[in-house]
Amino acid sequence: MEKVFYVTTPIYYVNAEPHLGHAYTTVVADFLARWHRLDGYRTYFLTGTDEHGETVYRAALAAGQDPKAFVDRVSERFRRAWELLGIAYDDFIRTTEGRHKRVVQAVLEKVYQAGDIYYGEYEGLYCVSCERFYTEKELSEGLCPIHGRPVERRKEGNYFFRMEKYRPWLLQYLKDHPDLIRPEGYRNEVLAMLSEPIGDLSISRPKARVPWGIPLPWDEGHVTYVWFDALLNYVSALDYPEGERFQTLWPHAWHLIGKDILKPHAVFWPTMLKAAGIPVYRHLNVGGYLLGPDGRKMSKTLGNVVDPFLLAERYGRDAVRYYLLREIPYGQDAAVGEEALRVRYEADLADNLGNLVQRLRAMLFRFAGGRVPEPVAGEELEAGTALLPRLRPLVRELRFHMALEAVMDYVKALNRYLNEKRPWELKKEDPEGARAVLYRVVEGLRIASVLLTPAMPDKMAELRRALGLPEPGGLEEAGRWGLAAPLPLPEEAPILFPKEEKPLKASPKEEKALEQISLEDFAKVELRVAEVVAAERHPNADRLLVLRLSLGGEERTVVSGIAQWYRPEDLVGKRVVLVANLRPTRLRGVESQGMILAAQEGEKLVLVTVDGDIPPGAVVR
């Protein structure tokens, strides 16, 4: 039987620019689509823009533009935004397209002919931004509960959908399908809504007041209410009612929404489907609010808005994708910000995953001739093959943060294994054993890269190229050991997750602010001549060298970040200047007993050395 998966984002309203809330929901949908494609599902991923309604009409007028020109411009910005975040959708629907208009009018006619639409007058409290009426009970201190703005009292003649008629059916349907709305807390909210009358739904607006919309097929003087129009995109994109995609994909539909549009999707939409004779979707998955770093809901007024596209420029789009998926438990409100992203980037991606790849490449070139060694059994690292059956239910249950945490814990285990086995020492007595250790870590990284591909598709492809690994044929390859083939590595590979280096040279402003010190302060620094008697690469960091220095009557070990400019063998015999009374510190597991001096300008670094017959241990004044 064919495995099928259909995922949708909300279609985003074009009265405003793409923001972090849009980005988060779309990244989640993209992760799910990539995961299911890799897992052998026939997958379809739909996103798009919602382009009708009073709010859009007013925004276009305020911008001095024709509504169609206005929506064309903003819709294109959403396309470009998703390109920046690496979103691989299958279809991008716009509600101004002919294919959508035809379905909307066909469904309206069907429901009208069945007697579930009637004309009447209504007076109520209306939010223009939400484009819906609210009851007094739903307001927050008299304001719209979503936008915090005053509502308008309106009275006008509209067409109404008999939504109340379907309330008992929907209440029972939710009880019979407890996983329809997820997480469960949102299902409980909807059950509470349905425990009392919900009324009928106004589904039109007079064209004289709002000319921007799809006309009702039986009354050209009215256009369709934006929610009745927009929700139908999920089936109009599938060529409802006769299209093969509709027949195949619709029974497996997962909608992703934010909690601010829960009622339209959980009440309006299923009752509309029932009235039109269309089966209800499989899941409604509801995300929480993204809060600013200060813990308050993001707002331009509060100045706590986080720009996802600026973050993507600074850290790379895969890092932003990983951060959103790893940091936010789906369905919960969560504070997000650049500092939290930076911490996650450095800890998980740069120091854990990226550093492991760089160390492994260096060792493969030094101990294995620049090739992946022959396959061997994996000892405890074969536990990685058990990750896939653990992750599948986590992904199905929307616990992405837990799935990614499990994979990163495995990457930490690969680092520990490499440090414990110490192949740089093992190679002296057992070269084959050293190569076997390296193979196991390569194979572990292959497994991790497959499982991380839906979150970080670009970076995991880079990782595999750096280690001479092929692209995965499917998720099932993460459940098998021994697939890494003995192939050569590319000579060059970019650093997977580079850290932003702090400038060594102060800016003119900073130089002015530098505090001047006295001769007494300078006298506290003890500078000594030291001779390099041995040097080797740091076992845990490609940029560091470990130097053994002679000071005449004693020896010191110093760790220095000069591997980019000096080979270890070229340093032996050099006499350098050592800060000898610096407090010892551990750098990547090795104690450093001082610091050697170097001069740097731009990309060039040169050690400060001593000529002549000055012996090791001599004081530098």
C-alpha positions as CSV (number, residue, x, y, z in Angstrom):
1,M,0.0,0.0,0.0
2,E,1.4,3.4,-1.0
3,K,2.5,5.6,1.9
4,V,1.0,9.1,1.5
5,F,1.6,12.4,3.3
6,Y,0.1,15.8,2.7
7,V,1.1,18.8,4.7
8,T,-0.1,22.5,4.5
9,T,0.9,25.7,6.1
10,P,-1.7,28.5,6.5
11,I,-1.8,30.6,3.4
12,Y,-0.3,33.8,4.6
13,Y,-2.2,37.1,4.6
14,V,-0.6,39.6,2.3
15,N,-1.4,42.7,4.3
16,A,2.1,42.5,5.9
17,E,5.6,41.2,5.2
18,P,6.9,37.7,6.1
19,H,8.0,37.5,9.7
20,L,9.3,34.9,12.2
21,G,5.9,33.4,13.0
22,H,5.4,32.7,9.3
23,A,9.0,31.3,9.0
24,Y,8.6,29.0,12.0
25,T,5.4,27.3,10.8
26,T,6.9,27.0,7.3
27,V,10.2,25.5,8.5
28,V,8.2,22.9,10.5
29,A,6.2,22.0,7.4
30,D,9.3,21.7,5.3
31,F,11.0,19.5,7.9
32,L,7.9,17.2,7.9
33,A,7.8,17.1,4.1
34,R,11.5,16.3,3.8
35,W,11.3,13.7,6.5
36,H,8.4,11.9,4.9
37,R,9.9,12.1,1.4
38,L,13.1,10.6,2.7
39,D,11.0,7.9,4.4
40,G,9.5,6.8,1.1
41,Y,6.1,8.6,1.4
42,R,4.4,10.1,-1.6
43,T,4.6,13.7,-0.2
44,Y,2.9,16.9,-1.1
45,F,3.7,20.2,0.6
46,L,1.4,23.2,0.0
47,T,1.9,26.8,1.1
48,G,0.8,30.1,-0.4
49,T,-0.8,33.5,0.1
50,D,-4.3,34.6,1.1
51,E,-5.0,37.7,-1.1
52,H,-8.7,38.8,-0.7
53,G,-10.6,40.6,2.0
54,E,-11.1,44.0,3.5
55,T,-7.8,44.2,5.3
56,V,-5.9,43.7,2.0
57,Y,-8.1,46.1,0.2
58,R,-7.5,48.8,2.8
59,A,-3.7,48.1,2.8
60,A,-3.6,48.4,-1.0
61,L,-5.5,51.7,-0.9
62,A,-3.2,53.0,1.8
63,A,-0.2,52.1,-0.4
64,G,-1.8,53.9,-3.4
65,Q,-1.9,50.7,-5.4
66,D,-4.3,48.6,-7.3
67,P,-5.2,45.6,-5.1
68,K,-3.9,43.1,-7.7
69,A,-0.6,44.9,-8.1
70,F,-0.3,45.1,-4.3
71,V,-0.9,41.4,-3.7
72,D,1.4,40.4,-6.6
73,R,4.3,42.3,-4.9
74,V,3.8,41.0,-1.4
75,S,3.1,37.4,-2.6
76,E,6.4,37.4,-4.4
77,R,8.1,38.5,-1.2
78,F,6.8,35.3,0.5
79,R,8.2,33.2,-2.3
80,R,11.6,34.9,-2.0
81,A,11.5,34.5,1.8
82,W,11.0,30.8,1.5
83,E,13.8,30.5,-1.0
84,L,16.1,32.2,1.6
85,L,15.1,29.5,4.2
86,G,15.5,26.6,1.8
87,I,11.8,25.7,1.8
88,A,11.1,22.9,-0.8
89,Y,7.3,23.2,-1.3
90,D,5.5,21.3,-4.0
91,D,2.9,24.0,-4.7
92,F,2.4,27.7,-3.9
93,I,-1.2,28.7,-4.2
94,R,-2.6,32.2,-4.5
95,T,-6.3,32.8,-3.8
96,T,-6.5,35.2,-6.7
97,E,-5.8,32.3,-9.1
98,G,-8.5,31.0,-11.4
99,R,-8.2,27.4,-10.2
100,H,-9.0,28.5,-6.6
101,K,-11.8,30.8,-7.6
102,R,-13.6,28.0,-9.5
103,V,-13.5,25.7,-6.5
104,V,-14.7,28.4,-4.1
105,Q,-17.7,29.2,-6.3
106,A,-18.5,25.5,-6.9
107,V,-18.5,24.8,-3.1
108,L,-20.6,27.9,-2.4
109,E,-23.2,26.8,-5.0
110,K,-23.3,23.3,-3.6
111,V,-23.8,24.4,0.0
112,Y,-26.3,27.1,-1.1
113,Q,-28.4,24.6,-3.1
114,A,-28.4,22.3,-0.1
115,G,-30.2,25.0,1.9
116,D,-27.2,25.8,4.2
117,I,-26.8,29.4,3.1
118,Y,-29.4,32.1,3.7
119,Y,-29.6,35.9,3.5
120,G,-30.0,37.9,6.7
121,E,-29.0,41.0,8.7
122,Y,-26.5,40.9,11.4
123,E,-25.2,43.3,14.0
124,G,-22.1,42.6,16.0
125,L,-18.5,43.5,17.0
126,Y,-16.1,43.3,14.1
127,C,-12.3,43.3,13.9
128,V,-11.1,44.4,10.5
129,S,-7.7,42.8,11.0
130,C,-9.2,39.4,11.8
131,E,-12.1,40.0,9.3
132,R,-14.5,38.3,11.7
133,F,-17.1,39.1,14.3
134,Y,-16.5,38.6,18.0
135,T,-18.9,38.2,21.0
136,E,-18.5,40.4,24.0
137,K,-17.2,37.3,25.9
138,E,-14.4,36.7,23.4
139,L,-13.0,40.3,23.7
140,S,-10.1,41.1,25.9
141,E,-10.9,44.2,27.9
142,G,-13.1,45.3,25.0
143,L,-10.4,44.8,22.4
144,C,-9.7,42.2,19.8
145,P,-8.0,39.3,21.6
146,I,-5.6,38.7,18.8
147,H,-4.6,42.3,17.7
148,G,-5.4,44.2,20.9
149,R,-7.2,46.8,18.8
150,P,-10.7,48.4,19.1
151,V,-13.5,46.5,17.3
152,E,-16.2,48.1,15.2
153,R,-20.0,47.7,15.7
154,R,-21.4,46.7,12.4
155,K,-24.9,46.1,11.0
156,E,-25.4,45.0,7.5
157,G,-27.1,42.4,5.2
158,N,-25.0,39.4,4.4
159,Y,-25.3,35.7,3.5
160,F,-24.9,33.3,6.3
161,F,-23.8,29.7,6.6
162,R,-25.8,27.5,9.0
163,M,-22.8,26.6,11.1
164,E,-24.7,26.1,14.3
165,K,-26.6,23.3,12.6
166,Y,-23.3,21.3,12.5
167,R,-22.2,22.0,16.0
168,P,-23.5,18.7,17.5
169,W,-21.9,16.7,14.7
170,L,-18.5,18.4,15.2
171,L,-18.7,18.0,19.0
172,Q,-19.2,14.2,18.5
173,Y,-16.6,14.0,15.8
174,L,-13.9,15.5,18.1
175,K,-14.9,13.0,20.8
176,D,-14.6,10.1,18.3
177,H,-11.3,11.4,16.9
178,P,-9.3,12.6,19.9
179,D,-6.1,13.1,17.9
180,L,-7.7,15.4,15.3
181,I,-6.5,18.5,17.0
182,R,-3.0,18.5,18.5
183,P,-1.6,19.2,21.0
184,E,-4.5,18.1,23.3
185,G,-4.8,21.4,25.1
186,Y,-6.1,23.0,21.9
187,R,-8.6,20.2,21.4
188,N,-9.9,21.0,24.8
189,E,-10.3,24.7,23.9
190,V,-12.4,23.8,20.9
191,L,-14.5,21.4,22.9
192,A,-15.2,24.3,25.3
193,M,-16.2,26.5,22.3
194,L,-18.6,23.8,21.1
195,S,-20.2,23.3,24.5
196,E,-22.5,26.3,23.9
197,P,-24.1,27.7,20.7
198,I,-21.6,29.1,18.1
199,G,-24.2,30.8,15.9
200,D,-24.2,31.0,12.1
201,L,-21.3,32.4,10.1
202,S,-21.5,35.5,7.9
203,I,-19.9,34.4,4.6
204,S,-20.3,37.5,2.4
205,R,-19.6,41.2,2.3
206,P,-21.4,43.8,0.2
207,K,-19.4,44.4,-3.0
208,A,-20.2,48.1,-2.6
209,R,-18.1,48.2,0.6
210,V,-15.5,45.5,-0.2
211,P,-15.1,45.0,-3.9
212,W,-11.9,42.9,-3.6
213,G,-13.0,39.3,-3.4
214,I,-14.6,36.3,-5.2
215,P,-18.3,37.1,-6.2
216,L,-21.0,34.8,-4.9
217,P,-22.2,32.7,-7.9
218,W,-25.9,33.6,-7.2
219,D,-25.5,37.2,-6.2
220,E,-22.8,39.4,-7.9
221,G,-23.5,42.2,-5.4
222,H,-21.7,40.2,-2.7
223,V,-18.1,38.9,-2.4
224,T,-17.1,35.8,-0.4
225,Y,-16.0,36.3,3.2
226,V,-12.3,35.8,3.3
227,W,-12.3,32.8,5.6
228,F,-14.8,30.9,3.5
229,D,-12.6,31.7,0.5
230,A,-9.2,31.1,2.0
231,L,-9.8,27.8,3.8
232,L,-10.8,26.1,0.5
233,N,-7.2,26.5,-0.8
234,Y,-6.4,23.2,0.9
235,V,-8.6,21.3,-1.6
236,S,-8.5,23.7,-4.5
237,A,-4.8,23.1,-4.8
238,L,-5.5,19.4,-5.2
239,D,-8.0,19.9,-8.2
240,Y,-11.1,19.2,-6.1
241,P,-13.4,17.4,-6.6
242,E,-12.3,15.1,-9.4
243,G,-8.5,15.4,-9.4
244,E,-6.3,12.4,-8.7
245,R,-4.3,14.4,-6.1
246,F,-7.5,15.2,-4.2
247,Q,-8.6,11.6,-4.1
248,T,-5.1,10.4,-3.0
249,L,-3.8,13.1,-0.8
250,W,-6.7,14.6,1.0
251,P,-7.4,11.7,3.4
252,H,-3.9,12.3,4.8
253,A,-3.9,16.1,5.2
254,W,-1.9,17.6,8.1
255,H,-2.7,21.3,8.6
256,L,-0.1,23.4,10.5
257,I,-1.4,26.7,12.0
258,G,-0.7,29.2,14.7
259,K,-3.1,29.2,17.7
260,D,-4.4,32.7,16.7
261,I,-6.4,31.1,13.9
262,L,-7.6,28.0,15.8
263,K,-11.3,28.8,15.7
264,P,-11.5,29.3,11.9
265,H,-9.6,26.0,11.3
266,A,-11.1,24.0,14.1
267,V,-14.8,25.2,13.8
268,F,-15.5,27.0,10.6
269,W,-13.4,24.6,8.4
270,P,-14.8,21.2,9.5
271,T,-18.4,22.4,9.4
272,M,-17.8,23.8,5.9
273,L,-16.3,20.4,4.9
274,K,-19.3,18.5,6.3
275,A,-21.8,20.8,4.5
276,A,-19.9,20.3,1.2
277,G,-19.7,16.5,1.6
278,I,-15.9,16.6,1.9
279,P,-14.1,14.3,4.5
280,V,-12.4,16.1,7.4
281,Y,-8.6,16.5,7.4
282,R,-6.4,14.0,9.3
283,H,-4.7,16.4,11.8
284,L,-4.9,20.0,12.8
285,N,-1.5,20.8,14.4
286,V,-1.5,24.0,16.4
287,G,1.7,26.0,17.2
288,G,2.1,28.5,20.0
289,Y,3.2,32.1,20.0
290,L,6.8,33.1,19.4
291,L,7.8,35.6,22.0
292,G,10.5,38.1,21.9
293,P,13.7,37.7,24.0
294,D,12.0,39.6,26.7
295,G,9.2,37.0,27.0
296,R,6.5,39.2,25.6
297,K,4.6,38.5,22.3
298,M,6.6,40.0,19.4
299,S,5.5,43.4,18.4
300,K,7.1,46.2,16.3
301,T,5.7,48.6,18.9
302,L,7.6,46.8,21.7
303,G,10.7,46.6,19.6
304,N,11.2,42.9,20.3
305,V,10.7,41.5,16.8
306,V,13.3,39.0,15.7
307,D,14.1,39.0,11.9
308,P,14.6,35.4,10.7
309,F,16.1,36.5,7.4
310,L,18.7,38.7,9.0
311,L,19.6,35.7,11.3
312,A,19.9,33.5,8.2
313,E,22.4,36.0,6.7
314,R,24.5,35.9,9.9
315,Y,24.4,32.3,10.8
316,G,23.2,30.5,7.7
317,R,19.7,29.3,6.9
318,D,20.3,25.7,8.2
319,A,21.4,27.0,11.6
320,V,18.2,29.1,11.8
321,R,16.1,26.0,10.8
322,Y,17.8,23.8,13.3
323,Y,17.4,26.4,16.1
324,L,13.7,26.9,15.6
325,L,13.1,23.1,15.5
326,R,15.4,22.3,18.4
327,E,14.5,25.2,20.7
328,I,10.7,25.3,20.5
329,P,8.5,22.5,21.8
330,Y,5.8,22.5,19.2
331,G,2.5,23.9,20.4
332,Q,4.0,25.9,23.3
333,D,4.7,29.6,23.5
334,A,8.5,30.1,23.4
335,A,10.9,33.1,23.6
336,V,13.3,33.3,20.7
337,G,16.2,35.6,20.0
338,E,19.7,35.9,18.5
339,E,21.5,35.2,21.7
340,A,19.8,31.9,22.2
341,L,20.5,31.0,18.6
342,R,24.2,31.9,19.0
343,V,24.5,29.7,22.1
344,R,22.8,26.8,20.3
345,Y,24.9,27.3,17.2
346,E,28.2,27.3,19.0
347,A,27.4,24.4,21.4
348,D,25.5,22.0,19.1
349,L,26.7,22.9,15.6
350,A,30.1,24.4,15.8
351,D,31.7,22.7,18.9
352,N,29.9,19.4,18.7
353,L,29.1,18.5,15.1
354,G,31.3,20.8,13.0
355,N,34.4,20.3,15.1
356,L,34.0,16.5,15.0
357,V,34.0,16.6,11.2
358,Q,37.1,18.8,11.0
359,R,39.0,16.6,13.5
360,L,38.0,13.5,11.7
361,R,39.0,14.8,8.3
362,A,42.4,15.7,9.7
363,M,43.0,12.3,11.1
364,L,41.8,10.5,8.0
365,F,44.4,12.4,6.0
366,R,47.1,11.7,8.6
367,F,46.4,8.1,9.5
368,A,44.3,6.7,6.6
369,G,45.8,8.2,3.4
370,G,42.8,10.6,3.0
371,R,40.3,7.7,2.4
372,V,37.4,6.3,4.4
373,P,38.8,3.0,5.8
374,E,37.3,-0.4,5.1
375,P,34.1,-1.2,7.0
376,V,34.3,-2.8,10.4
377,A,31.8,-3.6,13.2
378,G,30.8,-0.6,15.2
379,E,30.9,-1.8,18.9
380,E,28.8,0.7,21.0
381,L,28.4,3.1,18.0
382,E,26.1,0.7,16.3
383,A,23.5,2.0,18.8
384,G,23.0,4.7,16.2
385,T,21.0,2.3,14.1
386,A,18.4,2.3,16.8
387,L,17.8,6.0,16.5
388,L,15.4,5.8,13.5
389,P,12.7,3.7,15.2
390,R,13.0,6.1,18.2
391,L,12.6,9.2,16.0
392,R,9.7,8.1,13.8
393,P,7.1,8.3,16.6
394,L,8.6,11.6,17.9
395,V,8.3,13.2,14.5
396,R,4.7,11.9,14.1
397,E,3.9,13.3,17.5
398,L,5.4,16.7,16.6
399,R,8.2,16.4,19.2
400,F,10.9,17.6,16.8
401,H,13.0,19.1,19.6
402,M,13.3,15.7,21.3
403,A,14.1,14.0,18.0
404,L,17.0,16.5,17.3
405,E,18.2,16.2,20.8
406,A,18.5,12.4,20.5
407,V,20.6,12.7,17.3
408,M,22.9,15.4,18.8
409,D,23.4,13.2,21.9
410,Y,24.6,10.5,19.5
411,V,27.0,13.0,17.9
412,K,28.4,13.7,21.4
413,A,28.8,10.0,21.9
414,L,30.9,9.9,18.7
415,N,33.1,12.7,20.1
416,R,33.6,10.8,23.4
417,Y,34.4,7.6,21.5
418,L,37.1,9.4,19.5
419,N,38.6,11.0,22.6
420,E,38.6,7.7,24.5
421,K,40.1,5.6,21.7
422,R,42.7,8.2,20.9
423,P,43.6,7.0,17.4
424,W,46.5,9.6,17.2
425,E,48.2,7.4,19.9
426,L,46.8,4.1,18.8
427,K,48.3,4.4,15.3
428,K,51.8,4.0,16.7
429,E,51.2,0.4,17.9
430,D,48.1,-0.6,16.0
431,P,47.6,1.3,12.7
432,E,44.7,-1.0,11.7
433,G,43.0,-0.4,15.0
434,A,43.3,3.4,14.6
435,R,41.8,3.2,11.1
436,A,38.9,1.0,12.5
437,V,38.2,3.7,15.1
438,L,38.1,6.4,12.3
439,Y,35.8,4.2,10.2
440,R,33.3,3.8,13.1
441,V,33.1,7.6,13.6
442,V,32.6,8.2,9.9
443,E,29.8,5.6,9.8
444,G,28.3,7.2,12.9
445,L,28.3,10.6,11.2
446,R,26.7,9.1,8.1
447,I,23.8,7.9,10.3
448,A,23.5,11.2,12.0
449,S,23.6,13.1,8.7
450,V,20.7,11.1,7.3
451,L,18.6,11.8,10.3
452,L,19.5,15.5,10.4
453,T,18.9,16.1,6.7
454,P,15.3,17.2,7.0
455,A,16.4,19.9,9.5
456,M,19.6,21.0,7.8
457,P,19.6,19.8,4.2
458,D,22.4,22.0,2.9
459,K,24.8,21.4,5.7
460,M,24.3,17.7,5.8
461,A,25.0,17.5,2.1
462,E,28.2,19.4,2.8
463,L,29.1,17.0,5.7
464,R,28.7,14.0,3.4
465,R,30.8,15.6,0.7
466,A,33.5,16.4,3.2
467,L,33.7,12.7,4.3
468,G,33.3,11.2,0.8
469,L,29.8,9.9,1.6
470,P,27.0,9.5,-1.0
471,E,23.6,11.1,-0.7
472,P,21.1,8.8,1.2
473,G,18.6,6.8,-0.7
474,G,16.2,6.9,2.2
475,L,15.8,7.2,5.9
476,E,16.1,3.4,6.3
477,E,19.8,3.8,5.5
478,A,20.1,5.3,9.0
479,G,19.0,2.0,10.4
480,R,21.8,0.0,8.9
481,W,25.5,-0.2,9.8
482,G,28.4,-0.5,7.4
483,L,27.3,1.5,4.4
484,A,30.2,4.0,4.3
485,A,32.4,2.9,1.4
486,P,36.2,3.2,1.4
487,L,36.4,6.3,-0.9
488,P,38.8,9.2,-1.0
489,L,38.0,12.4,0.7
490,P,38.1,15.8,-1.2
491,E,41.3,17.7,-0.5
492,E,39.4,20.8,0.5
493,A,36.2,21.1,2.5
494,P,34.7,24.3,4.1
495,I,34.3,24.5,7.8
496,L,30.8,23.3,8.4
497,F,29.8,25.8,11.1
498,P,32.4,28.5,11.4
499,K,32.5,30.6,14.5
500,E,32.5,34.4,14.1
501,E,36.0,35.4,15.0
502,K,36.4,38.5,17.2
503,P,38.7,41.1,15.5
504,L,42.2,41.1,17.1
505,K,42.7,44.7,16.1
506,A,40.7,47.3,17.9
507,S,38.7,49.9,15.9
508,P,39.7,53.6,16.2
509,K,36.8,54.1,18.6
510,E,37.9,51.2,20.8
511,E,41.5,52.3,20.8
512,K,40.5,55.6,22.2
513,A,38.6,53.8,24.9
514,L,41.5,51.5,25.9
515,E,42.6,52.0,29.5
516,Q,46.2,53.1,29.9
517,I,48.3,51.2,32.4
518,S,51.2,52.2,34.6
519,L,54.8,50.8,34.5
520,E,53.9,49.0,37.7
521,D,51.0,47.2,35.9
522,F,53.3,46.2,33.0
523,A,55.9,45.0,35.4
524,K,53.5,42.3,36.6
525,V,53.7,40.6,33.2
526,E,56.7,38.1,33.1
527,L,58.0,37.6,29.5
528,R,60.6,34.8,29.0
529,V,62.4,33.3,26.1
530,A,61.3,29.7,25.4
531,E,62.6,27.2,22.9
532,V,60.2,24.9,21.1
533,V,61.4,21.3,21.7
534,A,58.3,19.5,20.3
535,A,55.1,20.4,18.5
536,E,52.0,18.5,17.4
537,R,48.5,19.1,16.3
538,H,45.9,19.3,19.1
539,P,43.9,16.0,19.2
540,N,40.6,17.7,19.6
541,A,40.9,20.9,17.6
542,D,42.3,21.5,14.1
543,R,43.2,25.2,14.7
544,L,45.3,24.5,17.7
545,L,48.9,23.2,18.2
546,V,50.3,21.7,21.4
547,L,53.9,23.0,22.0
548,R,56.5,21.7,24.5
549,L,58.7,24.6,25.5
550,S,62.0,24.7,27.3
551,L,62.7,27.6,29.7
552,G,66.2,26.3,30.5
553,G,65.5,24.7,33.9
554,E,61.9,23.7,33.3
555,E,59.5,22.7,30.5
556,R,56.0,24.0,29.8
557,T,53.1,22.8,27.6
558,V,51.4,25.6,25.7
559,V,48.4,25.4,23.4
560,S,48.4,28.0,20.7
561,G,45.9,28.8,17.8
562,I,48.6,29.0,15.1
563,A,47.9,25.8,13.2
564,Q,46.6,27.8,10.2
565,W,50.0,29.5,9.8
566,Y,52.6,27.0,11.1
567,R,53.3,23.3,10.6
568,P,54.4,21.6,13.8
569,E,57.7,20.4,12.3
570,D,58.7,23.9,11.3
571,L,58.4,25.2,14.9
572,V,61.0,22.9,16.6
573,G,64.1,24.9,17.5
574,K,62.4,28.3,17.3
575,R,62.9,30.6,20.3
576,V,59.6,32.4,21.1
577,V,58.4,34.8,23.7
578,L,56.3,33.3,26.4
579,V,54.0,35.1,28.9
580,A,55.3,32.9,31.7
581,N,53.1,34.0,34.7
582,L,49.7,33.5,33.1
583,R,47.3,31.4,35.1
584,P,47.1,27.9,33.4
585,T,43.9,27.1,31.6
586,R,42.5,24.0,29.8
587,L,41.9,24.4,26.0
588,R,39.9,21.5,24.5
589,G,41.1,19.1,27.2
590,V,44.8,20.0,27.2
591,E,46.3,22.3,30.0
592,S,48.1,25.4,28.6
593,Q,50.8,26.8,30.9
594,G,51.2,30.2,29.4
595,M,50.8,32.0,26.1
596,I,53.3,32.8,23.2
597,L,53.3,36.1,21.5
598,A,52.4,36.8,17.9
599,A,51.8,39.7,15.6
600,Q,48.8,39.7,13.3
601,E,47.6,42.0,10.5
602,G,44.6,40.9,8.5
603,E,45.0,37.2,7.6
604,K,48.7,37.2,8.3
605,L,50.2,36.0,11.6
606,V,53.9,35.9,12.6
607,L,55.3,34.6,15.9
608,V,57.5,36.9,17.9
609,T,60.9,35.2,17.9
610,V,64.3,35.9,19.4
611,D,67.6,35.9,17.4
612,G,71.1,35.5,18.7
613,D,72.5,33.6,21.6
614,I,69.9,34.4,24.1
615,P,69.3,31.2,26.1
616,P,65.9,29.7,26.9
617,G,64.5,31.1,30.2
618,A,66.0,34.6,29.7
619,V,63.7,37.5,30.8
620,V,62.4,39.8,28.1
621,R,62.4,43.4,29.2
